[in-house]
Amino acid sequence: MKIRLTSVFVDDQAKALRFYTEVLGFVKKHDVPVGETDRWLTVVSPQDPDGPELLLEPAGHPAVKPYRDALTADGIPLAQFTVDDVRAEHERLTALGVRFTQEPLDMGPVTAAVLDDTCGNLIQIVTQPQDQ
């Protein structure tokens, strides 16, 4: 069994695509119209273009807003991405105007920071030791 696809709910797919590609550095993999306004829109890591996909899923379902609002209010990230160096990535993203809700923090074997993806989610970035 492998993880092939996971998703984050987004308020605006076009805005999310810009943020996840132009700011975070992912690349678009699939962009297929679904209905009148929605799309099957996925991004992947440029380092692993055939790896797991992240679906930028429309947040239209009524359960999404209270779920995301509760997570955000408690400071809980919806997703986590691994980076080579959290502190360097924090500097790069801050220079691009990204708002962090948690600055880089050493937490045992990992260093983590939490950012606002501008689309309704908190995202955690972490650096893990190479042997994990």
CORKA-V746850 format. One record per helix or strand of 3 or more residues. SS is the DSSP state (H for helix, E for strand). FROM is the first residue (numbers start at 1). TO is the last residue. Records with the same first field share a line. If there is no record, write none. Layout:
SS: FROM-TO  FROM-TO
//
This chain:
E: 5-10  27-34  38-44  53-58  79-82  100-107  110-116  122-128
H: 13-23  46-48  62-73  86-95
//
